[in-house]
């Protein structure tokens, strides 16, 4: 019995020390004026109240507002529904979006207080969209102010089309495509082509150019073979040679006569 009491006391002390250590990490208080914000012209206006343990030395303090997305609101088109359906998707281990802002702790007279009311805007151009976020505030040196707050950004996110058949049959500008059976049925929206009405035969038109043009079969001068003209096989003298032979013929005849006379004598 005493052992159980001692164990219970030790666990209680450990829990108390742990709670104190966790609380020691956060100083001051942080509170949202409203846990819901409505989108106006693509932006959400956030109102917060911050209170430090004591008044800061300077009126303006640089602080970081961390927005960690915990729930996504997806608007999607699905089969069987004409209007978009909102799906809430829980998120984990998301990287927070950080907004570094200068918070003023002074009034118009210049007096500095330890608490202030501050407001700022979140826009879609900064990556925010409708959904649920965990909001934290930290000083420039990393000290957490108060406890984390839950914030709901209300609005309509862009629609995601998740339909299996993405067309609207009621829209006259959209044509409905019917099913086909192996391509045997011709679409009603298309006119049958000439090839389809000609039993698949194709009629050639025009004259095709030859693969090798006619110039490729003509011989160039370098390819011509110099051959002797056909005949008896003897050479045919040209004009110059014929002139010389005409002068030599009488002399040859005279020589023959001289030989005959000498033979007679």
C-alpha positions as CSV (number, residue, x, y, z in Angstrom):
1,X,0.0,0.0,0.0
2,X,2.8,2.4,0.9
3,X,4.6,1.5,-2.3
4,X,1.5,2.4,-4.4
5,X,1.2,5.7,-2.5
6,X,4.8,6.6,-3.1
7,X,4.5,5.7,-6.8
8,X,1.3,7.8,-7.1
9,X,3.0,10.8,-5.4
10,X,6.1,10.5,-7.7
11,X,3.9,10.5,-10.8
12,X,1.9,13.5,-9.6
13,X,5.1,15.4,-9.0
14,X,6.5,14.5,-12.4
15,X,3.2,15.6,-14.0
16,X,3.4,18.9,-12.1
17,X,7.0,19.6,-13.1
18,X,6.2,18.8,-16.7
19,X,3.2,21.1,-16.8
20,X,5.2,23.9,-15.2
21,X,8.0,23.4,-17.7
22,X,5.6,23.5,-20.6
23,X,3.9,26.6,-19.3
24,X,7.3,28.3,-18.7
25,X,8.0,28.2,-22.5
26,X,5.0,30.5,-23.1
27,X,4.7,34.0,-21.7
28,X,1.9,36.4,-21.7
29,X,-1.4,35.8,-23.4
30,X,-2.7,35.6,-27.0
31,X,-6.3,35.5,-28.0
32,X,-8.3,35.8,-31.2
33,X,-11.3,38.1,-31.2
34,X,-13.2,35.5,-33.2
35,X,-12.3,31.9,-34.1
36,X,-13.9,32.4,-37.5
37,X,-13.2,34.9,-40.3
38,X,-15.2,35.5,-43.4
39,X,-13.5,36.1,-46.8
40,X,-14.1,39.6,-48.2
41,X,-12.7,40.3,-51.7
42,X,-10.1,37.5,-51.4
43,X,-8.9,38.4,-47.9
44,X,-9.7,37.5,-44.3
45,X,-9.4,40.2,-41.6
46,X,-7.9,38.9,-38.3
47,X,-8.3,40.6,-34.9
48,X,-6.0,39.6,-32.0
49,X,-5.3,40.6,-28.4
50,X,-1.7,40.2,-27.2
51,X,-0.5,40.8,-23.6
52,X,3.1,40.6,-22.5
53,X,4.3,40.0,-18.9
54,X,5.4,43.6,-18.8
55,X,5.5,46.6,-21.1
56,X,8.3,46.4,-23.7
57,X,11.1,48.9,-23.9
58,X,10.1,50.1,-27.4
59,X,6.6,50.6,-28.8
60,X,7.0,48.5,-31.9
61,X,7.8,44.9,-31.4
62,X,8.5,42.5,-34.3
63,X,6.4,39.3,-34.0
64,X,5.8,36.2,-36.1
65,X,2.3,34.8,-36.6
66,X,2.5,31.1,-37.6
67,X,-0.5,29.6,-39.4
68,X,-0.4,25.8,-39.6
69,X,-3.1,24.3,-41.8
70,X,-5.0,21.4,-40.0
71,X,-8.1,21.0,-42.2
72,X,-8.5,21.5,-45.9
73,X,-11.9,22.4,-47.5
74,X,-12.0,21.0,-51.0
75,X,-14.8,21.9,-53.3
76,X,-15.1,19.1,-55.9
77,X,-17.5,18.1,-58.7
78,X,-18.4,14.4,-58.4
79,X,-20.7,12.1,-60.3
80,X,-24.4,12.3,-59.3
81,X,-24.2,15.9,-58.1
82,X,-24.8,19.1,-60.1
83,X,-23.3,21.4,-57.5
84,X,-19.8,21.2,-55.9
85,X,-19.5,19.2,-52.7
86,X,-17.2,20.3,-49.9
87,X,-14.9,17.6,-48.5
88,X,-13.1,18.2,-45.2
89,X,-9.6,16.6,-45.2
90,X,-7.5,16.4,-42.1
91,X,-3.9,17.4,-42.5
92,X,-0.8,16.5,-40.5
93,X,2.8,17.7,-40.4
94,X,2.2,20.8,-42.5
95,X,4.8,23.5,-42.8
96,X,3.4,26.7,-41.2
97,X,3.0,29.9,-43.1
98,X,4.8,32.8,-41.3
99,X,3.7,36.4,-41.3
100,X,6.3,38.8,-39.7
101,X,4.5,41.9,-38.5
102,X,5.4,45.0,-36.3
103,X,3.0,45.2,-33.4
104,X,2.4,48.6,-31.8
105,X,2.1,48.6,-27.9
106,X,1.7,52.4,-27.6
107,X,-1.3,54.7,-27.7
108,X,-1.5,57.9,-29.7
109,X,0.2,59.8,-26.9
110,X,3.2,57.6,-27.0
111,X,2.7,55.7,-23.7
112,X,3.7,52.1,-23.9
113,X,1.5,49.3,-22.5
114,X,2.1,45.6,-22.0
115,X,-1.1,44.7,-23.9
116,X,-2.5,45.7,-27.3
117,X,-5.2,44.9,-29.8
118,X,-3.9,44.3,-33.3
119,X,-5.5,43.4,-36.7
120,X,-4.1,42.4,-40.1
121,X,-5.3,40.6,-43.3
122,X,-4.6,37.2,-44.9
123,X,-4.9,37.0,-48.7
124,X,-5.1,34.2,-51.2
125,X,-2.1,35.7,-53.0
126,X,-0.1,34.8,-49.9
127,X,-1.2,31.1,-50.3
128,X,-4.1,31.1,-47.8
129,X,-7.4,29.4,-48.6
130,X,-10.6,28.4,-46.8
131,X,-9.9,25.8,-44.1
132,X,-8.8,25.4,-40.5
133,X,-5.5,26.6,-39.1
134,X,-3.6,26.6,-35.8
135,X,-2.3,30.1,-35.0
136,X,0.7,30.8,-32.8
137,X,2.5,34.0,-31.9
138,X,6.3,34.3,-31.2
139,X,8.7,37.1,-30.5
140,X,11.7,37.8,-32.7
141,X,13.9,35.7,-30.3
142,X,11.5,32.7,-30.6
143,X,9.5,33.1,-27.3
144,X,5.9,31.9,-27.6
145,X,3.2,34.3,-26.5
146,X,0.3,32.6,-24.9
147,X,-1.3,29.3,-26.2
148,X,-2.1,28.3,-29.8
149,X,-5.5,29.3,-31.1
150,X,-7.7,27.5,-33.7
151,X,-8.9,29.7,-36.6
152,X,-11.5,28.9,-39.4
153,X,-11.2,30.8,-42.6
154,X,-14.6,30.6,-44.3
155,X,-15.0,30.9,-48.1
156,X,-15.3,29.1,-51.4
157,X,-12.1,27.4,-52.7
158,X,-11.6,26.8,-56.4
159,X,-13.6,23.8,-57.7
160,X,-11.8,20.5,-58.5
161,X,-13.4,18.3,-61.1
162,X,-13.3,14.7,-59.9
163,X,-16.1,13.3,-62.1
164,X,-15.5,10.1,-64.1
165,X,-17.4,11.7,-67.1
166,X,-16.5,15.4,-67.3
167,X,-19.4,16.9,-69.3
168,X,-22.7,18.5,-68.6
169,X,-25.5,16.9,-70.7
170,X,-27.9,19.9,-70.1
171,X,-25.5,22.4,-71.6
172,X,-26.4,22.9,-75.3
173,X,-22.8,23.8,-76.0
174,X,-21.5,20.4,-75.0
175,X,-21.9,17.5,-77.4
176,X,-22.6,14.1,-75.9
177,X,-20.4,11.3,-77.2
178,X,-22.1,7.9,-77.4
179,X,-20.3,4.6,-76.9
180,X,-18.8,2.7,-79.9
181,X,-18.6,-1.0,-80.6
182,X,-15.2,-1.7,-82.1
183,X,-15.4,1.4,-84.3
184,X,-18.3,0.0,-86.4
185,X,-20.6,2.8,-85.5
186,X,-20.0,6.3,-87.0
187,X,-20.4,9.2,-84.7
188,X,-23.6,11.2,-85.3
189,X,-21.9,14.5,-85.0
190,X,-19.4,13.7,-87.7
191,X,-20.0,13.6,-91.5
192,X,-18.8,10.3,-93.1
193,X,-15.7,10.8,-95.2
194,X,-15.2,9.8,-98.8
195,X,-12.7,7.1,-97.7
196,X,-15.3,5.6,-95.4
197,X,-18.0,5.4,-98.1
198,X,-15.6,3.8,-100.6
199,X,-15.3,0.5,-98.7
200,X,-11.8,1.4,-97.5
201,X,-10.3,1.6,-101.0
202,X,-8.1,4.6,-101.8
203,X,-8.1,6.1,-105.3
204,X,-4.8,7.7,-106.3
205,X,-4.9,11.1,-107.8
206,X,-2.2,13.0,-109.7
207,X,1.1,11.8,-111.0
208,X,3.8,10.8,-108.6
209,X,7.4,12.0,-109.3
210,X,9.8,9.1,-110.2
211,X,12.3,8.0,-107.5
212,X,15.2,8.6,-109.9
213,X,14.8,11.6,-112.3
214,X,15.5,11.1,-116.1
215,X,18.6,13.2,-115.8
216,X,20.1,10.4,-113.8
217,X,20.2,8.0,-116.8
218,X,22.0,10.5,-119.2
219,X,25.7,10.0,-119.7
220,X,28.1,12.7,-119.0
221,X,30.9,13.5,-121.5
222,X,33.5,11.8,-119.3
223,X,31.5,8.5,-119.5
224,X,31.5,8.5,-123.4
225,X,33.9,5.8,-124.9
226,X,35.9,6.8,-127.9
227,X,35.3,4.0,-130.5
228,X,36.5,3.6,-134.2
229,X,33.7,3.7,-136.8
230,X,32.6,0.3,-138.1
231,X,33.4,-1.0,-141.6
232,X,36.1,-3.2,-143.3
233,X,38.6,-2.8,-140.6
234,X,40.9,-0.4,-142.5
235,X,41.5,3.1,-141.5
236,X,39.7,5.8,-143.5
237,X,42.0,8.8,-144.2
238,X,40.8,12.2,-143.4
239,X,40.7,15.1,-145.9
240,X,44.4,16.1,-145.3
241,X,45.7,12.6,-145.9
242,X,43.5,12.3,-149.1
243,X,45.2,15.4,-150.6
244,X,48.7,14.0,-150.1
245,X,47.7,10.7,-151.7
246,X,46.4,12.5,-154.7
247,X,49.9,13.9,-155.5
248,X,51.6,10.6,-154.8
249,X,49.4,8.6,-157.2
250,X,51.0,9.9,-160.5
251,X,54.5,9.4,-159.2
252,X,53.7,5.9,-158.2
253,X,52.3,5.2,-161.8
254,X,55.5,6.8,-163.3
255,X,57.7,4.5,-161.3
256,X,55.8,1.4,-162.5
257,X,56.3,2.4,-166.2
258,X,60.0,2.9,-165.6
259,X,60.3,-0.5,-164.2
260,X,58.5,-2.2,-167.1
261,X,60.7,-0.4,-169.7
262,X,63.9,-1.6,-167.9
263,X,62.5,-5.1,-167.8
264,X,61.9,-5.0,-171.6
265,X,65.4,-3.6,-172.4
